[in-house]
Amino acid sequence: MKKIEAIIKPFKLDDVREALTEIGINGMTVTEVKGFGRQKGHTELYRGAEYMIDFLPKVKIEVILTEDIVDRAIEAIMNTAQTGKIGDGKIFIYEVERVIRIRTGEEDADAI
């Protein structure tokens, strides 16, 4: 099993969720996060004063999948989250050793 973490622009969340649902992924965890990479923030004007915004708002999507669907999920995220501009985000893939559903005690693929 694999865990996919995708950090994307917030306005792309609904598109990515729909794309993942279309390929059969029904559950995910979404967290509002802040960060920066090469984009390095930006300046904003507030009441006549300019100030630097270092950390930009992003959304982190976390999904646990069986290995047979991972490549399709990555492709779906990339195709829908990509704007072609700096700050589109990143995708991280991790090994998952074990999954247990607390309510029923089901494990691994049955628990997903």
C-alpha positions in Angstrom: 0.0 0.0 0.0 1.0 3.6 -0.6 0.3 7.0 0.8 0.1 9.9 -1.5 0.4 13.4 -0.1 -0.3 16.2 -2.6 0.3 19.9 -1.8 -1.8 21.9 -4.2 -3.3 25.4 -4.7 -6.6 25.7 -2.8 -8.8 26.6 -5.8 -7.8 23.3 -7.4 -9.1 21.1 -4.6 -12.6 20.4 -6.0 -11.2 19.5 -9.4 -8.7 17.1 -7.9 -11.4 15.5 -5.6 -13.6 15.0 -8.6 -10.8 13.4 -10.6 -9.9 11.1 -7.8 -13.5 10.1 -7.3 -13.9 9.3 -11.0 -11.1 6.7 -10.7 -12.7 5.1 -7.7 -11.0 6.8 -4.8 -13.7 7.6 -2.3 -11.9 8.7 0.8 -9.2 11.3 1.5 -8.0 13.7 4.2 -7.7 17.4 3.4 -5.8 19.9 5.5 -5.3 23.6 5.0 -1.6 24.3 5.2 0.8 27.2 4.5 4.2 27.0 2.9 6.6 28.2 0.3 9.2 26.9 -2.1 10.6 28.6 -5.1 7.6 30.9 -5.1 9.0 32.6 -2.0 5.8 34.4 -1.1 4.6 37.8 -2.4 3.9 41.3 -1.2 0.4 42.7 -0.5 -0.9 46.2 0.1 -3.0 46.7 3.2 -4.2 50.2 4.3 -1.5 51.8 2.2 1.4 49.8 3.7 3.2 47.0 1.8 4.0 43.8 3.6 5.5 40.5 2.7 3.5 37.3 2.8 6.1 34.5 3.3 3.8 31.5 3.7 1.2 31.0 1.0 -2.0 29.1 1.6 -2.1 25.6 0.1 -4.1 22.4 0.6 -2.7 19.0 1.5 -4.5 16.0 0.3 -3.7 12.6 1.9 -4.8 9.3 0.3 -3.9 5.7 1.2 -4.2 3.4 -1.9 -3.4 -0.1 -3.0 -0.5 -0.3 -5.4 -2.6 -1.0 -8.5 -4.2 2.4 -8.5 -1.3 4.6 -7.4 -0.1 5.6 -10.9 -3.7 6.5 -12.0 -4.1 8.6 -8.9 -0.8 10.5 -9.5 -1.8 11.1 -13.1 -5.3 12.4 -12.0 -3.7 14.8 -9.5 -1.1 16.1 -11.9 -3.6 16.6 -14.8 -6.1 18.5 -12.6 -3.8 20.5 -10.3 -1.4 21.7 -12.9 -1.7 25.4 -13.9 1.7 25.7 -15.5 2.7 28.5 -13.1 5.1 28.5 -10.2 3.5 27.2 -7.0 1.5 24.3 -8.5 2.7 22.1 -5.6 4.2 18.7 -5.1 3.3 15.0 -4.8 4.9 12.7 -2.3 4.5 8.9 -2.3 5.3 6.8 0.9 5.2 3.1 1.7 2.4 2.2 4.2 3.1 -0.8 6.4 -0.3 -1.4 7.8 -3.8 0.1 8.0 -6.4 -0.8 10.6 -10.0 0.4 10.6 -10.7 1.2 14.2 -14.5 0.5 14.1 -14.3 -3.0 12.7 -10.7 -4.1 13.1 -10.4 -4.7 9.4 -6.8 -4.4 8.1 -4.9 -3.3 5.0 -6.9 -3.3 1.7 -10.1 -4.1 3.6 -9.6 -1.1 5.8 -9.2 1.4 3.0 
